[in-house]
Amino acid sequence: MGDYRLILCHFQSIQPGFLLEQETTLHWLALAHARAEAAKSPYSKGLIDESFVSHMDNLFRRFGCSSKHIRTRRVAVEDFTHTDWERMQLFSFADNPHGPTMSQRSDCFRKIGKRVCGKAFPESLDPPDHLIHVTCTGYISPSCAQEVVVTNRWHERTVVTHAYHMGCHASLPAIRIANGLISGASSLRQDGVTGPQRADILHTEVCSIHLQTGDPSPEQLVVQSLFADGFIKYSVVNSTPEALAGSGLFVESMHEVLIPYTLGAMSWDCTEWGMRMGLSRDVPHMIAASLETFVEELCRRAGVSFQKIRPEALFAIHPGGPKIIDRVQEMFHLSEEQIRISRTIMATCGNMSSATLPHIWEAIVSESSIPDGTMVVSLAFGPGLSISGALMTKVS
C-alpha cells in the first residue's frame, strides 16, 4: 500500500431511544417472565403471580449482571420502559408465552434499521465507495444499507456488502473486509475514478428484540441482563495521517484464531421465537487459556514486543461479561487506567454485540487526554470460540 495506511476514523454513534437503569430493568424482566408464565395457563386470565415475580427477582440477583458492572443500557424498543402490557409493541405475551414470532421481531428490526441508517447516511453526506453493514440481530432483504444507497441515489458510487451473524467480534472481520475492498493506493472506484477509497462500516444491533421468556435458565438470565442495543458508523480509509481530518486509529496488525474443542461454548441460533444465545460459564477460562499466545502473535505481526508495549498500551476489550475484562486485567497485570474505557462502555451501555468495540474505539479517539502514538490492543470474542484482535495506534 506504499505510503497509505489503513485508518479508522469519523466515528458516529447513534443512541437508541430509551435509557434503562439496570436495577429497574432486571425487575421488568422478572415481571415479563411472570407474564409469560401466566400465559401458559388458560385459567390465569393474564394475572401475574407475585410469588413467581419474587422468585424471578431472586434468580436475576443470583445469576444476572448487577448494577455494579452495568448501570445503564439503551434499547430501541419502548416496551422495556413501562408495564402497560396492553400497549406493548412486542412483549405483551397475550397470545404466547414465547412472545412475538420471528417474523414480528424481524419486522421491528426492519423499522429500527431504516431509521438508524437514515440518520447515519443523510443524502448530503459524501457517499462512501463501500458500505459494509454489520449485524447479527436481524436479516432483511433488501437491507437498510441497500435502501439508503438507492434512496440517496448513490448506486453508481457505493457498493453494499453485508457482514452478518458473525457475533460479538464482527467489527474486526468487517475491518478485514474493508481492507480487502479498498486496498491499494490507486484502486478503481465504482464510478471509474482512481484514487484512495473509503469504506463506511455501520453496525445495527437490536439485541432487545430477541428476549427469550420461554427459558428461565441461568444461562438465559445472564444473557438477558447483559445485552443491549447499539448503533455506530465509522470509516475505514487508505490514507496518509497528514490527510486525516481529526483523530483516528491506524491499524498496525490483525489476527484471529478459533480455539480448538470449544465449538459448543457459545452459539447464536435462529428459532421460530427469535434468536437464542447459548453461553457456557466456562467461556472466560477457555479464552484465557489461549489469550497470551494470541496477543504475542498479534504484536509480532506488527513488529513489536508485547512485553515492551504492555505497560503503556490501552486495552479495548469487548465486555462479553465483567469476568472477561477482569480476567484480561489479571492475566496481563494491567492498571485500571489501561482498561478504564472498556469498563466505562460496559457500565453505561452493556454488551451491544458487534457494536461494542467500535464504541470503545470512538471514546479513545475522542478523548483528548489520550495522546497520539498511544497503542491500543483491541480484543473481541465470538462463537467458535473465536478470538479476534487488532493492534492500533492513535493518530491525528
GIHU-V686633 format. One record per helix or strand of 3 or more residues. SS is the DSSP state (H for helix, E for strand). FROM is the first residue (numbers start at 1). TO is the last residue. If there is no record, write none. Layout:
# GIHU-V686633
SS/FROM/TO
SS/FROM/TO
This chain:
# GIHU-V686633
E/5/13
E/18/21
H/22/39
H/50/63
E/72/75
H/78/81
H/85/87
H/102/120
E/130/135
H/144/151
E/159/164
H/170/182
E/198/206
H/207/210
H/218/226
E/229/239
H/241/243
E/248/258
E/266/271
E/274/279
H/283/302
H/306/309
E/314/317
H/322/332
H/337/349
H/355/366
E/375/382
E/386/395
